[in-house]
């Protein structure tokens, strides 16, 4: 594992107060080189001189880019672990200071095979994510990484980020925060190019990802959420030793090659249960492991850290479990509601979509994506939707698509912009995330951060099925997905619009209620503030929109048409020339003018546990229509089957339109 060590070689601290040969006191930040275990001898060849000069130039370039380099043992290390340790007694002063050019040149002049590290932390405005091996890559699966400085290591990558002031209250230098994931901030450093890897290879900047190619990115929200808050009083290795040295020494007294793993696991588990972090446990056990080196010849410090990390991740302690803050619940009286002024309907698009969360639903091929993109264009430009419906508060939008390619999205945007008479430059506040393998709830923190950053009024997901992996027919499996979508709206104020599919047409589906065809659990229907259902009218090549609102009065359906000019432009327009057709079968009004739906619902409410045939006999009207109404009410979740039919929710049958 490419573990990055943060050691200060404290054994040499007593040298800070030595007097040098000229009788001058040495400074605390004096740079004393550790004598190399493999000193180079003889004169240097021209090739060696060129290589040293090239390294010095690279390090000075890092220094000029406001990085703080320090010398690392490199080829002078005894092994891979030792090669990553500082090559100077006192590197800590460089957490606040920087070396001079003459100091950098002096390092390579005396020991030309050293490596270089960059100091991290608040004072240096540097925070680094270290991704190691297959485990590290698996931990990042599905997460969005912004473009930033990136170094290829032996088994993974280093990603550099700006320091965020929120990090001040978190532990920012830690190993194993996720499998294969380390972080380096305060008190840390990372090996950097042009360093050489012990045993062969080099640390290299990825093409176009060096300090000379692009600025540092901000830390992703998901990475920030992985960090542990600092405890009120941090413990030190010395205070740990005072409390635990006795029983730890006894437990390690019989440490041998045959029992070392089980012994370390047992001790680490006990300490972690007592509330100690992996870093604290490592600080306590490391001296004992080093003393027992002869009995554990093949047990390296890397093995120790891996064992500690494994047991701490497998068995969270009380500190881990309580790291999520609990929200305080407050009871309120009804008086507080009555005193509040009446709020107008918060329209995202007037009479079409309310602010909050909802769906654009339809079968494949009914222009759902086109409709969603056109709606997004209206919101970010302020232009009327379908040439008719106002946008009360225009603002930026983000369109997240896992179905459209970049080229396909670009083509649709151009056609729709031309169809509206808009220049492409008018779409500057239309943001997109195209085929970046977004997953909900995994990416919710990052999405929330980006929405806040750009001030988005709405976020579109095309399509819902592509951005999660839960069973849509299972209420339990779908719950964390819907909660994550709700968080996006609650924490940002942006309206969440999910493009979603409907079930295939069925004779059992009652055409009076297109909303019952929404694919998946009824929890989806309960979650929405707005549903817009798109249906194709094949007879006249029009598209019908049906609406259902939670917090707004019901409205009539209407049609839109496609106005296409070859491949130059395309416009979606409100249809003013043709009224909505009504099939005779869809008309459910009795001769007395009373709704058949209402009568069926009220009859089941007053006479529960009747079967379908008995309800059809009891309710005046066409038997087949009554049976269809029963199926429709059941599909909408308003009635359910017990012994017979019973009302599942004591509301009126029209509640879905006035709720």
C-alpha positions in Angstrom: 0.0 0.0 0.0 1.3 3.5 -0.8 0.8 4.7 2.7 2.1 8.2 3.3 3.8 8.6 6.6 3.8 11.7 8.8 6.9 11.2 11.0 9.2 13.8 12.3 12.0 11.6 13.5 11.6 12.9 17.0 14.6 10.8 18.2 16.8 13.7 17.0 15.0 16.5 18.8 17.8 17.0 21.3 20.0 18.3 18.5 17.9 21.4 18.2 19.9 23.1 21.0 23.4 21.9 20.0 26.1 24.4 19.3 27.7 24.2 15.9 31.4 24.4 15.1 31.4 28.2 14.9 29.7 28.5 18.3 26.4 29.7 16.9 23.1 28.2 18.3 21.3 26.1 15.8 17.8 27.2 14.8 14.7 25.0 15.5 14.1 24.8 11.8 17.7 23.9 10.9 17.8 21.1 8.3 20.0 18.3 9.3 20.3 15.4 6.9 20.0 11.9 8.2 23.2 10.1 7.1 22.2 8.0 4.1 22.3 4.3 4.5 23.5 4.0 0.9 25.9 6.9 0.4 26.9 7.5 -3.2 30.6 7.6 -3.8 32.9 8.8 -6.6 32.5 11.6 -9.1 29.2 12.2 -11.0 28.9 11.6 -14.7 27.4 14.2 -17.1 24.2 12.2 -17.2 24.0 12.2 -13.4 24.5 16.0 -13.4 21.8 16.5 -16.0 19.4 14.3 -14.0 20.1 16.3 -10.8 19.7 19.6 -12.5 16.4 18.4 -14.0 15.1 17.4 -10.5 16.1 20.7 -9.0 14.4 22.6 -11.8 11.2 20.5 -11.2 11.2 21.1 -7.5 11.8 24.8 -7.9 8.9 24.9 -10.3 6.7 23.3 -7.6 8.0 25.9 -5.1 7.2 28.8 -7.5 3.6 27.3 -7.8 3.2 28.0 -4.1 3.8 24.4 -3.0 6.1 23.6 -0.1 8.6 20.7 -1.0 10.5 18.7 1.6 13.2 16.1 1.0 12.3 12.4 1.4 14.7 9.4 1.8 13.8 7.8 -1.5 16.7 5.5 -2.7 18.4 6.0 0.7 15.6 4.2 2.5 16.1 0.7 3.8 12.9 -0.5 2.3 9.7 0.8 0.6 8.3 2.1 3.9 11.5 3.7 5.1 11.9 5.3 1.6 8.8 7.5 2.3 10.1 9.1 5.5 11.6 12.6 5.7 15.3 13.0 5.0 15.7 15.8 7.5 15.4 15.8 11.3 13.0 18.7 11.5 10.4 19.0 8.7 7.6 20.3 10.9 8.7 24.0 10.6 7.8 23.7 6.9 4.1 23.3 7.8 4.2 27.1 8.1 7.4 28.1 6.3 8.9 27.3 2.9 12.4 26.4 1.9 14.6 28.8 -0.1 16.0 28.0 -3.5 19.5 27.6 -2.0 18.1 25.1 0.5 16.5 23.0 -2.3 19.8 23.0 -4.3 21.7 22.1 -1.1 19.5 19.0 -0.6 20.3 17.6 -4.0 23.9 18.7 -3.8 24.5 16.6 -0.8 22.2 13.6 -1.5 21.2 13.6 -5.2 18.9 10.5 -5.0 16.4 11.9 -2.5 12.7 12.1 -3.3 10.4 15.1 -2.8 7.1 15.5 -0.9 4.6 18.4 -0.8 3.4 19.5 2.6 -0.4 19.6 3.1 -2.7 21.3 5.5 -4.5 24.5 6.3 -1.5 26.8 6.1 -0.5 25.4 2.7 -4.1 25.4 1.3 -3.6 21.8 0.3 -5.8 18.7 1.0 -5.0 15.4 -0.7 -7.0 12.3 -1.3 -4.8 9.1 -1.7 -6.5 6.3 -3.6 -4.7 3.0 -3.4 -5.2 -0.1 -5.4 -8.4 -1.9 -6.4 -10.0 -1.3 -3.0 -9.5 2.4 -3.4 -10.9 2.5 -6.9 -13.9 0.4 -5.7 -14.6 2.9 -2.9 -14.8 5.7 -5.4 -17.1 3.8 -7.7 -20.0 6.0 -8.8 -18.6 9.2 -7.2 -17.9 12.4 -9.1 -14.3 13.7 -9.0 -13.7 17.2 -10.3 -10.8 18.1 -12.6 -7.9 18.9 -10.3 -4.2 18.2 -9.8 -3.7 14.5 -10.1 -0.6 12.3 -9.6 -0.2 8.7 -10.7 1.4 6.6 -7.9 2.6 3.0 -7.9 -0.9 1.6 -7.2 -3.3 4.5 -7.5 -3.6 8.3 -7.5 -3.2 11.4 -5.4 -6.0 14.0 -5.9 -5.2 17.6 -4.7 -7.9 20.0 -3.5 -8.1 23.5 -2.0 -8.4 23.7 1.7 -11.9 24.3 2.9 -12.4 26.2 6.2 -14.9 23.5 7.3 -11.9 21.1 7.4 -10.5 23.0 10.4 -12.8 21.1 12.8 -12.2 17.7 11.2 -9.4 15.1 11.3 -7.8 15.7 7.9 -4.7 13.4 8.1 -5.9 9.8 8.4 -5.5 6.4 6.8 -8.2 3.8 6.0 -11.2 6.2 6.1 -12.6 3.9 3.5 -11.0 0.7 2.0 -8.0 1.9 0.1 -8.6 5.5 0.9 -6.2 7.8 2.9 -6.3 11.6 3.3 -3.6 14.1 4.1 -4.1 17.6 5.5 -2.8 19.1 8.7 0.4 17.5 9.8 0.8 15.5 6.6 2.6 15.4 3.3 2.5 13.4 0.0 5.2 12.1 -2.2 5.3 14.2 -5.4 6.9 14.2 -8.9 9.7 14.0 -9.9 10.1 11.4 -7.1 11.0 7.8 -8.0 9.1 4.8 -6.6 11.2 2.4 -4.5 11.7 -0.7 -6.6 11.0 1.0 -9.9 8.8 3.6 -11.5 8.0 7.3 -11.0 5.4 9.5 -9.5 3.9 11.4 -12.5 1.4 14.2 -13.1 -1.5 13.0 -15.3 -1.6 14.8 -18.6 -3.3 18.1 -18.2 -3.7 17.7 -14.5 -0.5 19.4 -13.1 -0.2 22.7 -11.1 0.8 24.3 -14.4 -2.3 23.1 -16.3 -5.3 24.0 -14.1 -6.3 25.4 -10.7 -7.0 23.3 -7.6 -10.6 22.1 -7.3 -12.8 22.4 -4.2 -13.2 19.3 -2.1 -16.2 17.3 -3.1 -19.1 17.1 -0.6 -19.0 13.3 -0.5 -15.3 13.4 0.5 -16.0 16.0 3.2 -18.7 13.8 4.6 -16.2 11.0 5.0 -14.1 12.9 7.5 -14.5 12.6 11.2 -15.1 15.6 13.4 -12.3 16.3 15.9 -13.1 15.3 19.4 -13.3 18.0 22.0 -10.0 17.0 23.6 -7.6 15.0 21.3 -5.6 12.3 23.0 -1.9 11.9 22.3 0.2 8.7 22.1 1.8 9.6 25.5 -1.6 9.7 27.3 -2.6 6.5 25.6 0.5 4.8 26.8 -0.1 5.9 30.4 -3.5 4.3 30.5 -2.9 1.2 28.4 0.8 0.3 28.4 0.4 -2.3 31.1 -2.2 -4.7 29.6 -1.0 -4.0 26.0 2.6 -5.0 27.0 1.2 -8.2 28.7 -0.9 -9.0 25.6 2.0 -8.5 23.3 4.5 -10.3 25.6 4.0 -13.7 23.8 3.8 -12.2 20.3 5.1 -14.7 17.7 4.8 -15.2 13.9 2.0 -17.7 14.5 -0.3 -15.4 16.7 0.6 -11.9 15.7 -2.5 -11.2 13.5 -5.0 -12.5 16.1 -3.2 -10.7 18.9 -3.2 -7.3 17.1 -6.9 -7.8 16.0 -7.9 -8.5 19.6 -6.1 -5.5 21.1 -7.2 -3.1 18.3 -10.8 -4.2 18.8 -10.7 -3.6 22.5 -9.1 -0.1 22.1 -11.6 0.9 19.3 -14.5 -0.3 21.5 -13.2 2.1 24.1 -13.5 5.0 21.6 -10.0 5.3 20.2 -9.4 6.1 16.6 -7.3 3.9 14.2 -4.6 6.6 14.3 -4.4 6.5 18.1 -4.3 2.7 18.2 -1.5 2.7 15.6 0.5 5.2 17.7 0.1 3.0 20.7 1.0 -0.3 19.1 3.7 0.7 16.8 6.5 0.9 19.5 5.6 -2.6 20.7 5.7 -4.0 17.2 9.1 -2.4 16.6 10.4 -3.8 19.9 9.1 -7.3 19.0 10.7 -7.2 15.5 12.8 -10.3 16.0 9.7 -12.3 16.9 7.7 -10.9 13.9 10.4 -10.8 11.2 7.8 -10.7 8.4 5.3 -8.3 10.1 5.8 -4.8 8.8 4.2 -1.6 10.0 2.1 -1.6 6.9 0.6 -4.9 8.1 -0.1 -3.4 11.5 -2.0 -0.5 10.0 -4.0 -2.8 7.7 -5.1 -5.0 10.6 -6.1 -2.0 12.7 -8.0 -0.4 9.8 -9.8 -3.6 9.0 -11.1 -4.2 12.6 -12.1 -0.5 13.0 -14.1 -0.5 9.8 -15.8 -3.8 10.6 -16.8 -2.8 14.1 -17.8 0.9 14.5 -17.5 2.2 18.0 -19.9 4.6 19.9 -18.1 7.6 18.5 -18.5 6.4 14.9 -22.2 5.6 15.4 -23.0 8.9 17.0 -21.2 11.1 14.5 -24.5 11.9 12.7 -26.1 14.8 14.5 -29.7 14.1 15.7 -32.3 16.7 14.7 -34.4 18.2 17.5 -38.2 17.7 17.1 -40.5 20.5 18.2 -44.3 20.2 18.8 -46.4 23.2 17.7 -50.0 24.2 18.4 -52.6 24.8 15.6 -52.5 28.5 16.5 -49.2 28.8 14.9 -50.7 27.6 11.6 -53.7 29.9 11.7 -51.5 32.9 12.4 -49.4 32.3 9.3 -50.5 34.3 6.2 -51.9 32.3 3.2 -49.2 31.5 0.8 -49.7 31.7 -3.0 -49.0 28.6 -5.1 -45.3 28.5 -5.7 -45.2 28.0 -9.4 -42.0 27.0 -11.2 -43.8 27.3 -14.5 -47.2 29.0 -14.2 -50.1 26.5 -14.3 -47.8 23.7 -15.4 -45.3 22.7 -12.7 -45.2 23.8 -9.0 -42.0 24.3 -7.1 -41.0 21.2 -5.1 -40.6 17.8 -6.7 -42.4 15.8 -9.3 -42.5 13.8 -12.5 -42.7 14.1 -16.3 -44.0 10.7 -17.1 -44.8 8.9 -20.3 -44.2 5.9 -22.5 -41.0 5.7 -24.7 -41.2 7.9 -27.8 -43.6 10.6 -26.6 -41.0 13.4 -26.4 -40.4 13.2 -22.6 -36.8 14.2 -22.9 -37.5 17.0 -25.5 -40.2 18.3 -23.2 -37.9 18.2 -20.2 -35.1 20.1 -22.0 -37.6 22.6 -23.4 -38.9 23.2 -19.9 -35.3 23.7 -18.6 -34.6 26.2 -21.4 -37.7 28.2 -20.4 -36.6 28.2 -16.7 -33.0 29.3 -17.4 -33.9 32.0 -20.1 -37.3 33.2 -18.8 -39.0 32.5 -22.1 -42.6 31.3 -22.1 -43.0 27.5 -21.9 -44.7 26.2 -25.1 -45.1 29.8 -26.1 -47.8 30.4 -23.5 -46.9 29.7 -19.8 -44.8 32.2 -17.8 -41.8 31.4 -15.7 -42.2 33.6 -12.5 -38.6 33.4 -11.3 -36.1 32.4 -14.0 -32.7 31.0 -13.0 -30.0 28.4 -13.7 -30.9 24.8 -14.2 -29.0 21.5 -14.4 -30.0 18.6 -16.7 -28.6 15.3 -15.5 -28.9 12.6 -18.2 -27.7 9.1 -18.3 -29.5 8.3 -21.6 -28.4 11.1 -23.9 -24.8 11.3 -25.3 -23.1 14.7 -25.3 -23.6 14.9 -29.1 -27.3 14.0 -28.8 -27.9 16.6 -26.0 -26.1 19.2 -28.0 -28.2 18.5 -31.1 -31.5 18.8 -29.1 -30.4 22.0 -27.4 -29.5 23.6 -30.8 -32.7 22.6 -32.4 -34.9 23.8 -29.6 -32.9 27.1 -29.2 -33.4 27.8 -33.0 -37.0 26.8 -32.8 -37.4 29.5 -30.1 -35.3 32.1 -32.0 -32.6 32.0 -29.3 -28.9 32.2 -29.9 -26.8 29.5 -28.3 -25.2 32.0 -26.0 -28.6 32.5 -24.3 -28.2 29.0 -22.8 -25.3 30.0 -20.5 -27.2 29.0 -17.4 -28.2 25.6 -18.8 -25.9 23.2 -17.0 -25.6 19.5 -17.6 -24.2 16.3 -16.3 -23.9 13.9 -19.2 -23.2 10.1 -18.8 -21.1 10.5 -15.7 -22.7 7.5 -14.1 -24.6 9.5 -11.4 -26.1 7.3 -8.7 -28.6 8.3 -6.1 -28.2 8.3 -3.1 -24.5 7.9 -3.5 -23.9 11.2 -5.3 -26.4 13.3 -3.5 -23.9 15.3 -1.4 -21.9 16.3 -4.5 -25.1 17.3 -6.4 -26.4 19.4 -3.5 -23.0 21.2 -3.4 -23.1 21.9 -7.2 -26.7 23.1 -7.1 -25.8 25.5 -4.3 -22.7 26.7 -6.1 -24.5 27.6 -9.3 -27.8 28.6 -7.6 -30.0 26.3 -9.7 -33.8 26.7 -9.7 -34.4 23.2 -11.0 -32.6 19.9 -11.5 -33.8 17.3 -14.0 -32.9 13.6 -13.9 -33.3 11.8 -17.3 -34.4 9.2 -16.6 -35.1 8.2 -13.0 -34.4 4.5 -13.6 -30.9 5.2 -14.8 -29.7 7.1 -11.6 -30.5 4.5 -9.0 -30.4 0.7 -8.6 -33.3 0.1 -6.2 -36.3 -2.1 -6.9 -39.0 0.5 -8.0 -41.8 -1.8 -7.0 -40.5 -2.1 -3.4 -41.5 0.6 -1.0 -38.6 -0.3 1.4 -35.9 -0.4 -1.4 -37.2 2.9 -2.9 -37.3 4.8 0.4 -33.6 5.9 0.6 -33.7 7.0 -3.1 -36.8 9.2 -2.6 -35.4 10.6 0.6 -32.2 11.6 -1.3 -34.2 13.3 -4.0 -36.2 15.1 -1.2 -32.9 16.2 0.4 -31.9 17.9 -2.8 -35.0 20.0 -2.8 -35.0 20.7 1.0 -31.4 21.7 1.2 -31.1 23.7 -2.0 -34.7 24.9 -2.8 -34.3 23.6 -6.3 -37.3 21.8 -7.8 -36.5 18.1 -8.5 -38.0 16.9 -11.8 -37.7 13.2 -12.6 -38.4 11.9 -16.1 -40.0 8.6 -15.6 -41.7 5.8 -17.4 -45.4 4.6 -17.2 -46.6 1.1 -17.3 -47.5 -0.5 -20.7 -51.1 0.1 -21.7 -53.5 -2.5 -20.3 -57.2 -3.0 -20.7 -57.3 -3.2 -16.9 -56.1 0.4 -16.7 -58.9 2.9 -16.5 -58.2 5.7 -19.0 -59.8 8.4 -16.8 -56.8 8.3 -14.4 -53.5 8.4 -16.4 -51.6 9.0 -13.1 -52.3 5.5 -12.0 -50.0 4.3 -14.8 -46.9 5.7 -13.1 -44.4 2.8 -13.0 -43.4 1.5 -9.7 -44.5 1.6 -6.0 -47.4 3.9 -5.0 -44.8 5.7 -2.9 -43.8 7.5 -6.1 -47.3 8.9 -6.5 -47.4 9.9 -2.8 -44.0 11.6 -3.0 -44.9 14.0 -5.8 -46.0 17.6 -5.7 -46.6 17.6 -9.5 -47.1 14.9 -12.1 -47.2 15.7 -15.8 -48.2 12.7 -17.9 -47.4 12.8 -21.7 -49.5 10.8 -24.1 -49.3 10.6 -27.9 -52.5 11.3 -29.8 -51.8 9.1 -32.9 -54.9 10.2 -34.8 -53.7 13.8 -35.2 -50.0 13.6 -34.3 -50.5 15.7 -31.2 -49.3 15.1 -27.6 -51.6 15.4 -24.6 -50.5 16.6 -21.2 -52.4 15.7 -18.1 -51.6 17.4 -14.8 -52.0 16.5 -11.1 -50.9 18.9 -8.3 -50.7 18.5 -4.5 -50.7 22.2 -3.7 -52.6 23.8 -6.6 -56.1 23.6 -8.0 -56.7 21.0 -10.7 -56.4 22.1 -14.3 -57.6 20.7 -17.7 -55.4 18.7 -19.9 -54.1 20.3 -23.1 -52.2 19.4 -26.2 -48.9 20.5 -27.7 -47.6 19.9 -31.2 -44.1 19.5 -32.8 -43.1 22.2 -35.3 -40.1 20.9 -37.1 -38.1 22.6 -39.9 -36.1 19.8 -41.4 -33.0 19.5 -39.2 -32.5 23.2 -38.7 -35.0 23.8 -35.8 -37.7 22.2 -33.7 -40.3 23.8 -31.5 -42.8 22.5 -29.0 -45.9 24.7 -29.2 -49.2 24.8 -27.2 -52.0 23.6 -29.5 -54.8 26.1 -29.9 -56.6 24.7 -32.9 -58.1 21.4 -31.6 -59.9 20.6 -28.4 -59.2 17.5 -26.3 -61.2 14.6 -27.6 -63.4 12.6 -25.2 -64.3 9.0 -26.0 -67.8 8.0 -25.1 -66.3 5.3 -22.9 -64.4 7.9 -20.9 -67.6 9.8 -20.0 -68.7 8.5 -16.6 -71.5 10.9 -15.9 -74.8 9.4 -15.0 -78.1 10.8 -16.3 -78.4 12.7 -13.0 -75.1 14.3 -13.5 -73.4 12.6 -10.5 -69.9 11.2 -11.1 -69.8 7.4 -11.3 -66.4 7.5 -9.7 -67.7 9.3 -6.7 -70.8 7.0 -6.4 -68.6 3.9 -6.5 -66.2 5.2 -3.9 -69.0 6.3 -1.6 -70.8 3.0 -1.9 -67.6 1.1 -0.9 -67.1 3.5 1.9 -70.6 2.9 3.3 -70.7 -0.8 2.5 -67.2 -2.3 3.0 -66.2 -5.8 2.2 -68.4 -6.2 -0.9 -67.0 -8.0 -3.9 -66.7 -6.4 -7.4 -69.9 -8.0 -8.7 -72.0 -7.0 -5.7 -70.7 -3.4 -6.0 -71.5 -3.4 -9.7 -75.1 -4.7 -9.0 -75.6 -2.1 -6.2 -74.4 1.0 -8.1 -76.6 2.4 -10.8 -74.8 2.4 -14.1 -73.1 0.4 -16.8 -71.7 -2.8 -15.2 -68.4 -2.7 -17.2 -67.8 0.9 -16.4 -68.3 0.2 -12.7 -65.8 -2.6 -12.8 -63.3 -0.3 -14.5 -63.8 2.4 -11.9 -63.2 -0.2 -9.1 -59.9 -1.2 -10.8 -58.9 2.4 -11.2 -59.6 3.3 -7.6 -57.6 0.3 -6.5 -54.7 1.2 -8.8 -54.7 4.7 -7.4 -54.5 3.3 -3.9 -57.9 4.7 -2.8 -59.4 1.3 -2.1 -57.8 -2.0 -1.3 -58.9 -5.6 -1.3 -59.5 -7.2 2.1 -62.3 -9.8 2.3 -64.0 -7.5 -0.2 -63.3 -3.9 -1.1 -62.5 -1.3 1.6 -61.5 2.3 1.5 -57.7 2.6 2.2 -57.6 6.3 2.8 -60.6 8.3 4.2 -60.6 11.1 1.6 -62.8 11.9 -1.3 -62.2 10.2 -4.7 -61.0 13.5 -6.1 -58.4 14.0 -3.4 -55.5 13.5 -5.8 -56.4 16.7 -7.6 -57.0 18.9 -4.5 -54.7 17.4 -1.9 
